[in-house]
Amino acid sequence: MVRSLIAVILLALIAYGSLEAWPLIIGPSLLVSTPIDQESFPGGVVTIQGKAARIVALTLNSAALPHTEQGVFETALSFPQGGSILTFIATDRFGRRITITRTLYVP
């Protein structure tokens, strides 16, 4: 009886520890809603939106990209005619990174 109780308690502790550690194990996540890759913007003004999780830093082409505590970001940028490449990098507190690249075109 005592061994069974100890085994159940140990399994519960392992399950709880795994559940709590999961976000640390999987690292940062990044979703860029807009712009989609290879999208065209006739006016040159691009709305950038998305969400990041488990991050300490978020950059767009090496410049800090402001975001809320929930990781939501939204900004509008103006681009000259031609093609442009946007590189988003989200970094967690352990230095792990995730990168998303978008190419856009202004006719």
PETA-V275409 format. One record per residue. N is the residue number from 1. RES is the residue in three letters. D_FIRST is the distance of its C-alpha to the first C-alpha in whole Angstrom. Layout:
n:N res:RES d_first:D_FIRST
n:N res:RES d_first:D_FIRST
This chain:
n:1 res:MET d_first:0
n:2 res:VAL d_first:4
n:3 res:ARG d_first:5
n:4 res:SER d_first:5
n:5 res:LEU d_first:6
n:6 res:ILE d_first:9
n:7 res:ALA d_first:10
n:8 res:VAL d_first:11
n:9 res:ILE d_first:12
n:10 res:LEU d_first:14
n:11 res:LEU d_first:15
n:12 res:ALA d_first:17
n:13 res:LEU d_first:19
n:14 res:ILE d_first:20
n:15 res:ALA d_first:21
n:16 res:TYR d_first:23
n:17 res:GLY d_first:24
n:18 res:SER d_first:26
n:19 res:LEU d_first:27
n:20 res:GLU d_first:29
n:21 res:ALA d_first:30
n:22 res:TRP d_first:32
n:23 res:PRO d_first:35
n:24 res:LEU d_first:36
n:25 res:ILE d_first:35
n:26 res:ILE d_first:37
n:27 res:GLY d_first:40
n:28 res:PRO d_first:43
n:29 res:SER d_first:44
n:30 res:LEU d_first:48
n:31 res:LEU d_first:50
n:32 res:VAL d_first:53
n:33 res:SER d_first:54
n:34 res:THR d_first:58
n:35 res:PRO d_first:60
n:36 res:ILE d_first:59
n:37 res:ASP d_first:60
n:38 res:GLN d_first:64
n:39 res:GLU d_first:65
n:40 res:SER d_first:69
n:41 res:PHE d_first:70
n:42 res:PRO d_first:73
n:43 res:GLY d_first:73
n:44 res:GLY d_first:72
n:45 res:VAL d_first:69
n:46 res:VAL d_first:66
n:47 res:THR d_first:63
n:48 res:ILE d_first:60
n:49 res:GLN d_first:56
n:50 res:GLY d_first:53
n:51 res:LYS d_first:49
n:52 res:ALA d_first:47
n:53 res:ALA d_first:44
n:54 res:ARG d_first:42
n:55 res:ILE d_first:45
n:56 res:VAL d_first:47
n:57 res:ALA d_first:50
n:58 res:LEU d_first:52
n:59 res:THR d_first:56
n:60 res:LEU d_first:58
n:61 res:ASN d_first:61
n:62 res:SER d_first:60
n:63 res:ALA d_first:60
n:64 res:ALA d_first:58
n:65 res:LEU d_first:57
n:66 res:PRO d_first:56
n:67 res:HIS d_first:53
n:68 res:THR d_first:51
n:69 res:GLU d_first:47
n:70 res:GLN d_first:46
n:71 res:GLY d_first:48
n:72 res:VAL d_first:50
n:73 res:PHE d_first:54
n:74 res:GLU d_first:57
n:75 res:THR d_first:61
n:76 res:ALA d_first:64
n:77 res:LEU d_first:66
n:78 res:SER d_first:70
n:79 res:PHE d_first:71
n:80 res:PRO d_first:74
n:81 res:GLN d_first:75
n:82 res:GLY d_first:74
n:83 res:GLY d_first:70
n:84 res:SER d_first:68
n:85 res:ILE d_first:64
n:86 res:LEU d_first:61
n:87 res:THR d_first:59
n:88 res:PHE d_first:55
n:89 res:ILE d_first:53
n:90 res:ALA d_first:50
n:91 res:THR d_first:48
n:92 res:ASP d_first:44
n:93 res:ARG d_first:44
n:94 res:PHE d_first:43
n:95 res:GLY d_first:46
n:96 res:ARG d_first:45
n:97 res:ARG d_first:48
n:98 res:ILE d_first:48
n:99 res:THR d_first:52
n:100 res:ILE d_first:54
n:101 res:THR d_first:58
n:102 res:ARG d_first:60
n:103 res:THR d_first:63
n:104 res:LEU d_first:66
n:105 res:TYR d_first:70
n:106 res:VAL d_first:72
n:107 res:PRO d_first:75
